[in-house]
Amino acid sequence: MISFNLTCKDGHVFQAWFKDGKTYERQRSRREVTCPACGDTKIDKAPMAPRLLKSRGDKPERAARAAAQAGEMLRELRRHVETTCDNVGDKFAEEARKIHYGEADERGIYGDATPEEARDLAEEGVPFGRIPWIDRHDS
């Protein structure tokens, strides 16, 4: 059995168990996976946290595997954001406000914001998140 974090088009995140990854893909393509919050059947995998070490007694090899897994997950998150969202560059704060206040169509965006812009967005209640952006390739 495998558990996936899933998300619908409205951004609801939920967890579901499947026999294996192929079973998830088959059920998803048949629209048999449903968001429990809104009933949407257009479902995608959401980013998932890696399994982290639980004690100092764990072996260094396990730590290396966990670090590699975390890096791959962050690269996958980057690929997902770049393929599903609009890059607005250094206009991120401005565009996020326009979307929040209904002055622009709602859509996923990404870009750059200064620490001050991020603080101001948070104070205004504009929803956004910071992602640790890592290189696409391991060097």
Buried (B, 14 or more C-beta within 10 A) or exposed (E): EEEBEBBBEEEBEBEBEBEEEEEBEBBBEEEEBBBEEEEBEEBEBBBBEBEEEEEEEEEEEEEEBBEEEBBEBBBEBBEBBEEEEEEBEEBBBEBBBBBBEEEBEEEEBBBBBEEEBBEBBEEEEBEBEEEEEEEEEEE
